[in-house]
Amino acid sequence: MTDPSFPVLRLRRAEGLLDLPWELPLADWPDDLAFRQLDVGPSRHLVRFLVVDGALVALKEEPIDVARREYAVLGHLERVGLPAVLPIGIAEHVALGSAILVTEYLAHSLQFRRLLARFPLGPGPYRSRLLDAMAWLLVDLHRGGVFWGDCSLANTLFRRDGDRIQAFLVDAETSEIHPELSDGQRAFDLEILVENVGYGLADVAALQGRPEDFDNAVDAAEAVRERYRAIWHELHLEPALPAGDRHAIRSRLRHLNELGFAVDEIEVTPQDARSEVRLRVTTSNRAFHAHELERLTGVVALEGQARLLLNDLREHVAWLRYTSGEQIPEELGARRWRREVFEPAIARLRPAIGQRDPLQAYSDVLEHKWLLSEREGRDVGLERAIAAYLEVGAPAPEPPTL
């Protein structure tokens, strides 16, 4: 006979999860389970974090219809490669009308409050990167036909990504999937984002006792709107180019690659005058450099990290070619870079960074190297940069999670 107290349980992996007390409300789960206390933003529902088989997962109890929709949306985002937390499972208490949604904890992530508590709230590189990340996230979602519905800093997690920040959707309670969004849907979602970003930044200003930053928070929120519109325009631009100007076409494709987009297809259409052509480019998700780095080295990185690592790799390959006098293939040089440069550097950094993201630590070293080289007017080299970075304590805002 079926136990009416046990929920309908769907798990994408059973190890460690199957034996949890799913029949109980989340608040009543035994304290002797491996719960972790992590800072969370304001939430309408109970959220708890649990270590299961050495991995940290997030558990959220919410109404069953909301949980089902969120589980489906997160699954869709994963399948199409959009930045969001990964769904692991759902336990549906049909009789109670509630469910527990299980997602992977986003490793090395930060909430916006921690990020802005560590760095100045006012205008500066980190706030600018944060606002860029929000604009890019909404563009990514809208290009994928996702209406967020509750876009805000509080419903987002952030990861430092090389010299940038990447935003990830963490709350899809109000999200909807469509084949394509109308201009009205996009404008409404953007209006919600601008309003919520303004509230979020003003809230941080109040917590930090800086009322003078209230007006600045409103200006910053409006800047997200302009960033979003500029990115959307860039991606949907269909320039008229002189017929036969292959260099102009290549320049356009290279610019999209620099933004992180791989080009799926180009369409060149002659115009009536026959002296011009219209260029239309179809792009995929932002992972151009990440895919290239993985192809060359097997290293899996975020897009911004991959861009910096590829620059370092190609600099090393150029040095190998210069010192050897041989035209070493890029694939061979990439393997040597990983073996002779990257892996030894990571080994030196690990004792200082603990469980933090080693790829981000290496990216930090590269930025450290650039700053030192600019100061001294010469290339100080990787060894000097690593030593200097370790000497200042390998600083980073990411907290340990396990």
Number of C-alpha atoms within 10 A of each C-alpha: 3 5 7 11 13 16 20 14 15 15 14 11 10 11 10 12 17 12 8 12 13 21 18 14 14 17 11 9 14 12 8 6 11 13 17 15 9 12 10 13 14 8 11 9 10 12 19 18 20 18 17 15 10 10 13 19 21 21 21 19 23 20 16 20 15 18 23 19 16 21 21 17 23 24 18 17 20 15 10 11 15 20 20 22 23 21 24 21 21 26 22 26 22 16 10 12 11 20 27 26 24 26 21 16 20 18 16 18 23 21 19 22 20 14 20 20 14 13 14 12 21 18 12 10 13 20 20 16 17 23 24 20 22 28 25 20 22 24 21 19 20 23 19 21 17 26 25 26 18 18 27 20 24 20 20 22 21 22 23 27 21 24 17 17 21 23 28 20 25 20 21 24 20 14 18 15 17 11 9 13 17 13 10 9 16 21 14 14 19 25 16 16 25 23 15 20 24 22 18 20 26 23 17 21 21 14 12 13 10 14 14 12 19 18 12 18 23 19 13 20 22 18 17 24 18 12 18 21 16 12 16 18 11 13 18 12 12 15 15 16 18 15 17 11 11 11 9 15 18 11 11 15 17 15 13 19 17 14 18 21 21 21 16 10 10 13 12 16 14 16 13 8 8 10 12 18 21 15 18 17 19 13 19 17 17 23 21 22 25 21 18 18 23 13 13 17 19 13 15 15 21 21 24 24 25 27 25 19 23 18 12 18 24 15 12 18 23 16 13 17 15 12 9 10 9 9 12 15 10 15 13 12 22 22 17 17 20 17 13 12 16 17 12 11 19 16 11 13 20 14 10 15 19 10 15 19 18 16 20 22 25 21 23 24 24 23 17 18 22 18 15 18 15 12 11 10 9 10 15 16 13 17 13 14 22 22 15 16 22 16 10 8 11 16 13 13 16 20 13 13 17 10
